[in-house]
Amino acid sequence: MKTKIFIITTLICISLTSCKGEKAEEKVDSSTESKIELPEIFFIELDVQIAQKDDFAVYYTEDGTNNFTGEQAAWRGVTGGTDFEKITFQLPEPVLPTQIRLDFGMNKEQGNVVVKNIKLTFKDQTFEIKGSDFFNYFIQNELFKTNVNTENGTLEILKQESNFVTPYFYPTQELIDRLAIITGQK
């Protein structure tokens, strides 16, 4: 009788031990399969200094053209002051821009705008533009006077003295190519 109880107890222990081993394997398998999915959102971050409260915009297209419209724009308020301020634009998901245009304010009384850095991010891809490299990626618009300061790496968009027009800049082919790389379209 003791032998039968011993055999039954041994079989029960073996079966319980083998079940625990299977559950541990399942946990390992499921944890290796689950990976963090990054959101498919395109971000544009500007690091700027601007004296007064204003509104900036990023216009974008998805068809490879530079036909920018108000339906494809992201707006952000800027508080203004003497310090640099980070302004982040989030394009709607699943927008993958092929071209972008930057608009630096609508306030007619605005002073100079200093651009320290621009950062473009999609998933795990990031590309940064120093202010002093701005015109490598954006077209110089003769309507707006600028100063490029290579010592501190900034671009200064100077206040217009007559007939205010929102300072805006179109992308160069270099930026269009970078957008394609960041978004995985190239």
C-alpha atoms as an extended CHARMM CRD file, in Angstrom:
* protein
*
       186  EXT
         1         1  MET       CA              0.0000000000        0.0000000000        0.0000000000  PROA      1               0.0000000000
         2         2  LYS       CA              2.8350000000        2.3990000000        0.8470000000  PROA      2               0.0000000000
         3         3  THR       CA              4.3860000000        1.6190000000       -2.5080000000  PROA      3               0.0000000000
         4         4  LYS       CA              1.1690000000        2.5200000000       -4.3630000000  PROA      4               0.0000000000
         5         5  ILE       CA              0.8740000000        5.8490000000       -2.4710000000  PROA      5               0.0000000000
         6         6  PHE       CA              4.5190000000        6.5930000000       -3.1780000000  PROA      6               0.0000000000
         7         7  ILE       CA              4.0810000000        5.8900000000       -6.9250000000  PROA      7               0.0000000000
         8         8  ILE       CA              0.9030000000        8.0040000000       -7.1310000000  PROA      8               0.0000000000
         9         9  THR       CA              2.5550000000       10.8850000000       -5.2300000000  PROA      9               0.0000000000
        10        10  THR       CA              5.6100000000       10.6980000000       -7.4960000000  PROA      10              0.0000000000
        11        11  LEU       CA              3.4380000000       10.7620000000      -10.6380000000  PROA      11              0.0000000000
        12        12  ILE       CA              1.5040000000       13.7690000000       -9.3360000000  PROA      12              0.0000000000
        13        13  CYS       CA              4.7390000000       15.6660000000       -8.5490000000  PROA      13              0.0000000000
        14        14  ILE       CA              6.1790000000       14.8770000000      -11.9850000000  PROA      14              0.0000000000
        15        15  SER       CA              3.0160000000       16.0490000000      -13.7510000000  PROA      15              0.0000000000
        16        16  LEU       CA              2.9050000000       19.2930000000      -11.7180000000  PROA      16              0.0000000000
        17        17  THR       CA              6.5670000000       20.0090000000      -12.3980000000  PROA      17              0.0000000000
        18        18  SER       CA              6.1900000000       19.4640000000      -16.1350000000  PROA      18              0.0000000000
        19        19  CYS       CA              3.1660000000       21.8460000000      -16.2530000000  PROA      19              0.0000000000
        20        20  LYS       CA              5.1520000000       24.5980000000      -14.5330000000  PROA      20              0.0000000000
        21        21  GLY       CA              7.8970000000       24.2040000000      -17.1290000000  PROA      21              0.0000000000
        22        22  GLU       CA              5.3890000000       24.5980000000      -19.9720000000  PROA      22              0.0000000000
        23        23  LYS       CA              3.9380000000       27.7690000000      -18.4630000000  PROA      23              0.0000000000
        24        24  ALA       CA              7.4070000000       29.2860000000      -18.0730000000  PROA      24              0.0000000000
        25        25  GLU       CA              8.1470000000       28.5560000000      -21.7380000000  PROA      25              0.0000000000
        26        26  GLU       CA              4.8810000000       30.1840000000      -22.7750000000  PROA      26              0.0000000000
        27        27  LYS       CA              5.7960000000       33.3430000000      -20.8610000000  PROA      27              0.0000000000
        28        28  VAL       CA              9.1920000000       33.5400000000      -22.5400000000  PROA      28              0.0000000000
        29        29  ASP       CA              7.7030000000       32.9990000000      -25.9950000000  PROA      29              0.0000000000
        30        30  SER       CA              4.9820000000       35.6280000000      -25.5790000000  PROA      30              0.0000000000
        31        31  SER       CA              7.3560000000       38.2490000000      -24.1950000000  PROA      31              0.0000000000
        32        32  THR       CA              9.7700000000       37.8710000000      -27.1020000000  PROA      32              0.0000000000
        33        33  GLU       CA              6.9370000000       38.1450000000      -29.6210000000  PROA      33              0.0000000000
        34        34  SER       CA              5.4830000000       41.3650000000      -28.1930000000  PROA      34              0.0000000000
        35        35  LYS       CA              7.3910000000       44.4200000000      -29.3990000000  PROA      35              0.0000000000
        36        36  ILE       CA              6.5980000000       48.0470000000      -28.7280000000  PROA      36              0.0000000000
        37        37  GLU       CA              4.9340000000       49.6360000000      -31.7380000000  PROA      37              0.0000000000
        38        38  LEU       CA              5.9840000000       53.2390000000      -32.2290000000  PROA      38              0.0000000000
        39        39  PRO       CA              3.1640000000       55.5980000000      -33.2490000000  PROA      39              0.0000000000
        40        40  GLU       CA              3.0950000000       56.5450000000      -36.9170000000  PROA      40              0.0000000000
        41        41  ILE       CA              3.0480000000       60.2680000000      -36.1840000000  PROA      41              0.0000000000
        42        42  PHE       CA              5.3390000000       62.8080000000      -37.8240000000  PROA      42              0.0000000000
        43        43  PHE       CA              6.6770000000       65.5400000000      -35.5120000000  PROA      43              0.0000000000
        44        44  ILE       CA              8.3730000000       68.8410000000      -36.3230000000  PROA      44              0.0000000000
        45        45  GLU       CA             10.0250000000       70.6240000000      -33.4220000000  PROA      45              0.0000000000
        46        46  LEU       CA             11.3010000000       74.1930000000      -33.6620000000  PROA      46              0.0000000000
        47        47  ASP       CA             13.6370000000       75.7470000000      -31.1040000000  PROA      47              0.0000000000
        48        48  VAL       CA             13.0640000000       79.4810000000      -31.5450000000  PROA      48              0.0000000000
        49        49  GLN       CA             13.3360000000       82.8080000000      -29.7830000000  PROA      49              0.0000000000
        50        50  ILE       CA             10.5660000000       85.2800000000      -30.4770000000  PROA      50              0.0000000000
        51        51  ALA       CA              9.7530000000       88.4490000000      -28.5440000000  PROA      51              0.0000000000
        52        52  GLN       CA              5.9520000000       88.5030000000      -28.6750000000  PROA      52              0.0000000000
        53        53  LYS       CA              3.0890000000       86.0580000000      -28.6200000000  PROA      53              0.0000000000
        54        54  ASP       CA              2.3820000000       84.7030000000      -32.1020000000  PROA      54              0.0000000000
        55        55  ASP       CA              1.2040000000       81.7030000000      -34.1430000000  PROA      55              0.0000000000
        56        56  PHE       CA              3.4730000000       79.5550000000      -36.2930000000  PROA      56              0.0000000000
        57        57  ALA       CA              2.4120000000       76.9970000000      -38.9010000000  PROA      57              0.0000000000
        58        58  VAL       CA              3.7720000000       73.9990000000      -40.7580000000  PROA      58              0.0000000000
        59        59  TYR       CA              2.1040000000       73.3120000000      -44.0900000000  PROA      59              0.0000000000
        60        60  TYR       CA              2.5990000000       69.9010000000      -45.6680000000  PROA      60              0.0000000000
        61        61  THR       CA              1.7450000000       67.9180000000      -48.7710000000  PROA      61              0.0000000000
        62        62  GLU       CA              1.6120000000       64.1790000000      -49.3260000000  PROA      62              0.0000000000
        63        63  ASP       CA              1.5610000000       64.1260000000      -53.1290000000  PROA      63              0.0000000000
        64        64  GLY       CA              5.0860000000       65.3840000000      -53.8540000000  PROA      64              0.0000000000
        65        65  THR       CA              3.9180000000       68.8560000000      -54.8930000000  PROA      65              0.0000000000
        66        66  ASN       CA              4.3260000000       72.1950000000      -53.1420000000  PROA      66              0.0000000000
        67        67  ASN       CA              0.6190000000       73.0600000000      -53.4250000000  PROA      67              0.0000000000
        68        68  PHE       CA              0.1970000000       74.0040000000      -49.7690000000  PROA      68              0.0000000000
        69        69  THR       CA             -3.3570000000       74.5910000000      -48.5150000000  PROA      69              0.0000000000
        70        70  GLY       CA             -4.9490000000       75.4200000000      -45.1850000000  PROA      70              0.0000000000
        71        71  GLU       CA             -6.4630000000       71.9290000000      -44.9860000000  PROA      71              0.0000000000
        72        72  GLN       CA             -2.9790000000       70.4670000000      -44.6550000000  PROA      72              0.0000000000
        73        73  ALA       CA             -1.4750000000       72.6520000000      -41.9610000000  PROA      73              0.0000000000
        74        74  ALA       CA             -0.6080000000       72.3770000000      -38.2830000000  PROA      74              0.0000000000
        75        75  TRP       CA             -0.6870000000       75.5250000000      -36.1310000000  PROA      75              0.0000000000
        76        76  ARG       CA              0.9180000000       76.2120000000      -32.7480000000  PROA      76              0.0000000000
        77        77  GLY       CA              0.8910000000       79.2100000000      -30.4910000000  PROA      77              0.0000000000
        78        78  VAL       CA              4.1760000000       80.7280000000      -29.3490000000  PROA      78              0.0000000000
        79        79  THR       CA              4.2760000000       82.5020000000      -25.9850000000  PROA      79              0.0000000000
        80        80  GLY       CA              7.2230000000       84.7630000000      -26.7770000000  PROA      80              0.0000000000
        81        81  GLY       CA              9.8840000000       86.2130000000      -24.4910000000  PROA      81              0.0000000000
        82        82  THR       CA             13.6530000000       86.3910000000      -24.2160000000  PROA      82              0.0000000000
        83        83  ASP       CA             14.3090000000       82.6320000000      -23.8730000000  PROA      83              0.0000000000
        84        84  PHE       CA             14.3370000000       79.9890000000      -26.5780000000  PROA      84              0.0000000000
        85        85  GLU       CA             11.0740000000       78.0780000000      -26.7940000000  PROA      85              0.0000000000
        86        86  LYS       CA             10.4110000000       74.5920000000      -28.1780000000  PROA      86              0.0000000000
        87        87  ILE       CA              7.3490000000       74.3940000000      -30.4010000000  PROA      87              0.0000000000
        88        88  THR       CA              6.2040000000       70.9180000000      -31.4280000000  PROA      88              0.0000000000
        89        89  PHE       CA              3.9090000000       70.2920000000      -34.3750000000  PROA      89              0.0000000000
        90        90  GLN       CA              2.2360000000       66.8990000000      -34.5900000000  PROA      90              0.0000000000
        91        91  LEU       CA              0.8640000000       65.9680000000      -37.9940000000  PROA      91              0.0000000000
        92        92  PRO       CA             -2.2800000000       63.8240000000      -37.9850000000  PROA      92              0.0000000000
        93        93  GLU       CA             -1.7640000000       60.0700000000      -38.1900000000  PROA      93              0.0000000000
        94        94  PRO       CA             -1.0640000000       58.5640000000      -40.7800000000  PROA      94              0.0000000000
        95        95  VAL       CA              0.2730000000       61.6470000000      -42.6380000000  PROA      95              0.0000000000
        96        96  LEU       CA              3.6700000000       61.1140000000      -44.2660000000  PROA      96              0.0000000000
        97        97  PRO       CA              4.7140000000       64.5120000000      -45.6370000000  PROA      97              0.0000000000
        98        98  THR       CA              6.5740000000       64.7070000000      -48.9300000000  PROA      98              0.0000000000
        99        99  GLN       CA              7.1380000000       68.4720000000      -48.5860000000  PROA      99              0.0000000000
       100       100  ILE       CA              6.8080000000       70.9850000000      -45.7500000000  PROA      100             0.0000000000
       101       101  ARG       CA              6.6870000000       74.7800000000      -45.5860000000  PROA      101             0.0000000000
       102       102  LEU       CA              7.4700000000       76.7280000000      -42.4150000000  PROA      102             0.0000000000
       103       103  ASP       CA              5.5550000000       79.9200000000      -41.5530000000  PROA      103             0.0000000000
       104       104  PHE       CA              7.1170000000       82.0540000000      -38.8030000000  PROA      104             0.0000000000
       105       105  GLY       CA              4.3280000000       84.1130000000      -37.2960000000  PROA      105             0.0000000000
       106       106  MET       CA              1.4290000000       86.3480000000      -38.1900000000  PROA      106             0.0000000000
       107       107  ASN       CA              1.9190000000       89.1430000000      -35.6600000000  PROA      107             0.0000000000
       108       108  LYS       CA              2.5790000000       92.3400000000      -37.6520000000  PROA      108             0.0000000000
       109       109  GLU       CA              4.2980000000       93.8640000000      -34.6190000000  PROA      109             0.0000000000
       110       110  GLN       CA              6.6410000000       90.9130000000      -34.1790000000  PROA      110             0.0000000000
       111       111  GLY       CA             10.3570000000       91.5990000000      -33.8980000000  PROA      111             0.0000000000
       112       112  ASN       CA             13.1170000000       89.3490000000      -35.1400000000  PROA      112             0.0000000000
       113       113  VAL       CA             12.7010000000       85.5650000000      -35.0090000000  PROA      113             0.0000000000
       114       114  VAL       CA             15.7830000000       83.4930000000      -34.1160000000  PROA      114             0.0000000000
       115       115  VAL       CA             15.8360000000       79.8300000000      -35.1880000000  PROA      115             0.0000000000
       116       116  LYS       CA             18.2670000000       77.6970000000      -33.2000000000  PROA      116             0.0000000000
       117       117  ASN       CA             17.2360000000       74.1980000000      -34.3110000000  PROA      117             0.0000000000
       118       118  ILE       CA             14.6350000000       72.2480000000      -36.2780000000  PROA      118             0.0000000000
       119       119  LYS       CA             14.0320000000       68.5560000000      -35.5680000000  PROA      119             0.0000000000
       120       120  LEU       CA             12.0100000000       66.2070000000      -37.7760000000  PROA      120             0.0000000000
       121       121  THR       CA             10.9510000000       62.8800000000      -36.2350000000  PROA      121             0.0000000000
       122       122  PHE       CA              9.0080000000       59.8690000000      -37.4830000000  PROA      122             0.0000000000
       123       123  LYS       CA              9.0170000000       56.6590000000      -35.4280000000  PROA      123             0.0000000000
       124       124  ASP       CA             12.6910000000       56.0430000000      -34.5700000000  PROA      124             0.0000000000
       125       125  GLN       CA             14.0610000000       58.2880000000      -37.3590000000  PROA      125             0.0000000000
       126       126  THR       CA             15.2280000000       61.8130000000      -36.4890000000  PROA      126             0.0000000000
       127       127  PHE       CA             16.8680000000       64.5400000000      -38.5320000000  PROA      127             0.0000000000
       128       128  GLU       CA             18.0760000000       67.8640000000      -37.0930000000  PROA      128             0.0000000000
       129       129  ILE       CA             18.8520000000       71.1480000000      -38.8150000000  PROA      129             0.0000000000
       130       130  LYS       CA             20.9000000000       73.8200000000      -37.0600000000  PROA      130             0.0000000000
       131       131  GLY       CA             19.6040000000       77.3220000000      -37.6290000000  PROA      131             0.0000000000
       132       132  SER       CA             22.7960000000       78.2850000000      -39.4520000000  PROA      132             0.0000000000
       133       133  ASP       CA             22.1970000000       75.3900000000      -41.9050000000  PROA      133             0.0000000000
       134       134  PHE       CA             18.6060000000       76.4990000000      -42.5650000000  PROA      134             0.0000000000
       135       135  PHE       CA             19.1490000000       77.5060000000      -46.1880000000  PROA      135             0.0000000000
       136       136  ASN       CA             20.6150000000       74.1080000000      -47.0470000000  PROA      136             0.0000000000
       137       137  TYR       CA             17.0840000000       72.7420000000      -46.4840000000  PROA      137             0.0000000000
       138       138  PHE       CA             14.7850000000       75.7100000000      -47.1150000000  PROA      138             0.0000000000
       139       139  ILE       CA             14.6880000000       78.1120000000      -50.0590000000  PROA      139             0.0000000000
       140       140  GLN       CA             15.9200000000       81.6430000000      -49.3930000000  PROA      140             0.0000000000
       141       141  ASN       CA             12.9150000000       83.9180000000      -49.8810000000  PROA      141             0.0000000000
       142       142  GLU       CA             14.0450000000       87.3680000000      -51.0130000000  PROA      142             0.0000000000
       143       143  LEU       CA             10.9890000000       88.9510000000      -49.3510000000  PROA      143             0.0000000000
       144       144  PHE       CA             12.5700000000       88.3660000000      -45.9370000000  PROA      144             0.0000000000
       145       145  LYS       CA             15.9050000000       89.6640000000      -44.7290000000  PROA      145             0.0000000000
       146       146  THR       CA             17.9230000000       87.2020000000      -42.6500000000  PROA      146             0.0000000000
       147       147  ASN       CA             21.2010000000       86.9040000000      -40.7840000000  PROA      147             0.0000000000
       148       148  VAL       CA             22.9520000000       83.5510000000      -40.5030000000  PROA      148             0.0000000000
       149       149  ASN       CA             25.1860000000       83.3020000000      -37.4400000000  PROA      149             0.0000000000
       150       150  THR       CA             27.5920000000       80.3780000000      -37.8460000000  PROA      150             0.0000000000
       151       151  GLU       CA             29.2420000000       81.1130000000      -34.4710000000  PROA      151             0.0000000000
       152       152  ASN       CA             26.1520000000       80.2610000000      -32.4290000000  PROA      152             0.0000000000
       153       153  GLY       CA             24.4410000000       78.1790000000      -35.1420000000  PROA      153             0.0000000000
       154       154  THR       CA             21.3210000000       80.3160000000      -35.5210000000  PROA      154             0.0000000000
       155       155  LEU       CA             19.2880000000       81.9830000000      -38.2220000000  PROA      155             0.0000000000
       156       156  GLU       CA             17.6970000000       85.3580000000      -37.5370000000  PROA      156             0.0000000000
       157       157  ILE       CA             14.6670000000       86.4020000000      -39.5820000000  PROA      157             0.0000000000
       158       158  LEU       CA             14.6470000000       90.1920000000      -39.3790000000  PROA      158             0.0000000000
       159       159  LYS       CA             11.5480000000       92.2930000000      -38.7340000000  PROA      159             0.0000000000
       160       160  GLN       CA             10.0320000000       93.7820000000      -41.8640000000  PROA      160             0.0000000000
       161       161  GLU       CA              9.7360000000       97.5260000000      -41.8650000000  PROA      161             0.0000000000
       162       162  SER       CA              7.0500000000       97.8250000000      -44.5490000000  PROA      162             0.0000000000
       163       163  ASN       CA              4.1390000000       95.7670000000      -45.9200000000  PROA      163             0.0000000000
       164       164  PHE       CA              4.0970000000       92.8570000000      -43.5040000000  PROA      164             0.0000000000
       165       165  VAL       CA              3.9960000000       89.3830000000      -45.0440000000  PROA      165             0.0000000000
       166       166  THR       CA              4.2130000000       86.2400000000      -42.8930000000  PROA      166             0.0000000000
       167       167  PRO       CA              7.7920000000       84.9360000000      -43.1800000000  PROA      167             0.0000000000
       168       168  TYR       CA              7.5510000000       81.5460000000      -44.9070000000  PROA      168             0.0000000000
       169       169  PHE       CA             10.0640000000       79.1940000000      -46.4710000000  PROA      169             0.0000000000
       170       170  TYR       CA              9.6760000000       76.3270000000      -48.9710000000  PROA      170             0.0000000000
       171       171  PRO       CA             11.7530000000       73.1200000000      -48.8710000000  PROA      171             0.0000000000
       172       172  THR       CA             14.8040000000       72.4770000000      -51.0220000000  PROA      172             0.0000000000
       173       173  GLN       CA             15.3120000000       69.1720000000      -52.8270000000  PROA      173             0.0000000000
       174       174  GLU       CA             17.7230000000       68.1960000000      -50.0300000000  PROA      174             0.0000000000
       175       175  LEU       CA             14.9110000000       68.4370000000      -47.4560000000  PROA      175             0.0000000000
       176       176  ILE       CA             12.4620000000       66.6240000000      -49.7450000000  PROA      176             0.0000000000
       177       177  ASP       CA             14.9750000000       63.7620000000      -50.0150000000  PROA      177             0.0000000000
       178       178  ARG       CA             15.4550000000       63.7200000000      -46.2180000000  PROA      178             0.0000000000
       179       179  LEU       CA             11.6860000000       63.5570000000      -45.6480000000  PROA      179             0.0000000000
       180       180  ALA       CA             11.5060000000       60.5170000000      -47.9440000000  PROA      180             0.0000000000
       181       181  ILE       CA             14.2700000000       58.8030000000      -45.9580000000  PROA      181             0.0000000000
       182       182  ILE       CA             12.7300000000       59.6140000000      -42.5520000000  PROA      182             0.0000000000
       183       183  THR       CA              9.2910000000       58.3590000000      -43.5610000000  PROA      183             0.0000000000
       184       184  GLY       CA             10.6360000000       55.2510000000      -45.3210000000  PROA      184             0.0000000000
       185       185  GLN       CA              9.3800000000       56.3280000000      -48.7400000000  PROA      185             0.0000000000
       186       186  LYS       CA             12.8830000000       56.0880000000      -50.2350000000  PROA      186             0.0000000000
